[in-house]
Amino acid sequence: MNLDFLARPAEDVAPGLLGSVLTCRTAEGSVSIAITETEAYSGAADPASHAYRGRTPRNAVMFGPAGHLYVYRSHGLHWCANVVTGTDGIASAVLIRAGRVIEGEHLARERRGEKTESPRLARGPGNFCRAAGITAEHIGADLLTGASVVLSDGEPVSAALIQAGPRVGVSKAHDWQHRFYLAGDPTVSAYRLSPRAEPSAGA
């Protein structure tokens, strides 16, 4: 994984992140997860983006530089991890929605519950972070040269397997085709239209 790849618009980076591997190292041990589902979010032009109304202390990491981790709390319950992309100073990030645990499954299972089936360990953005061990302490982590969270190339993914569709659970611009996933992969989360979804002109 290199900076040139990430220093592009989120919607261009998001499908290319499928198959890449995110490794989180904590005092408990390491967990590596191959990414199987992503969603792209830009800035001022994207009504569903956290950066739609500008920079705040919460979303500052999203404005770059690329190659860092933007972590936020969803509904006060779950941590969600995003790979910052694009040009420094312009908000752009890719939400990691799901993945397949390839190393450290015993630790991921301890965090998610012993009876959790393997495909469900990192299915959904909150579960992904919980399985990996990603929390607020990883906000702004350098994914390319850091030590705690590292993004690396994984096994090549066939372009024929990559599907695009509407984003999950957002009320604005929900029908933008900025969700990317591996067709038929059991780790991919189910699509859910937000009950608050508004009509959108698309992108």
LINWO-V997762 format. One record per backbone hydrogen bond with DSSP energy under -0.5 kcal/mol. CO is the residue of the C=O (numbers start at 0). NH is the residue of the N-H. E is the energy in kcal/mol with one decimal. If there is no record, write none. Layout:
co = {CO	CO}
nh = {NH	NH}
e = {E	E}
//
This chain:
co = {1	2	5	5	7	8	8	9	11	12	12	13	14	16	19	20	20	21	22	23	23	25	28	30	31	31	32	33	34	35	36	36	37	38	40	42	44	45	48	50	55	58	59	60	61	62	64	66	66	67	67	68	68	69	71	72	73	73	77	79	80	81	81	82	83	86	88	91	92	92	93	94	94	96	97	97	98	99	102	103	104	105	106	107	108	112	116	116	117	119	121	121	123	124	125	126	127	128	128	134	135	137	140	140	141	142	147	149	149	151	157	157	158	160	160	162	164	169	170	172	173	175	175	177	177	178	179	180	180	181	184	191	193}
nh = {5	6	7	85	85	11	12	13	15	15	16	16	17	19	34	22	151	32	149	25	30	28	25	23	101	102	21	99	18	181	96	97	179	94	92	45	46	48	51	53	59	61	62	63	91	88	67	142	143	69	83	70	139	81	79	74	76	77	73	71	95	69	83	93	66	89	90	84	40	94	82	38	96	123	35	36	100	33	31	107	108	109	110	111	112	115	119	120	120	122	98	123	127	128	129	130	131	132	133	137	138	140	68	142	145	150	24	22	151	20	160	161	161	162	182	180	178	193	197	175	166	166	177	39	179	164	37	162	182	184	187	168	196}
e = {-1.4	-2.2	-1.9	-2.0	-1.1	-1.4	-1.9	-2.9	-0.5	-0.6	-1.1	-0.9	-1.0	-2.0	-2.9	-0.5	-2.8	-2.5	-2.7	-0.5	-1.9	-0.9	-2.5	-2.4	-2.6	-1.6	-2.5	-2.8	-3.0	-1.7	-2.1	-1.5	-2.5	-2.8	-2.9	-2.1	-0.6	-1.9	-1.4	-1.7	-1.0	-1.6	-1.6	-1.8	-1.9	-3.7	-0.5	-2.8	-0.6	-0.6	-2.8	-0.7	-3.4	-1.8	-2.4	-0.6	-2.4	-1.9	-3.8	-1.8	-2.6	-2.7	-0.6	-2.3	-2.6	-2.3	-0.5	-2.3	-2.5	-0.5	-2.7	-1.9	-0.8	-1.2	-2.2	-1.4	-0.5	-2.9	-2.1	-2.3	-2.6	-1.6	-1.8	-1.8	-2.6	-2.0	-1.6	-0.6	-1.3	-0.9	-1.3	-0.7	-2.5	-1.8	-2.2	-2.8	-2.3	-2.4	-2.0	-2.0	-1.8	-2.2	-1.6	-0.7	-1.1	-2.5	-3.4	-2.8	-0.5	-3.1	-1.8	-0.5	-0.9	-0.5	-3.2	-2.1	-2.2	-0.5	-3.1	-1.3	-1.6	-0.6	-2.1	-2.4	-0.5	-2.1	-2.9	-2.9	-0.7	-2.0	-1.4	-2.3	-1.9}
//
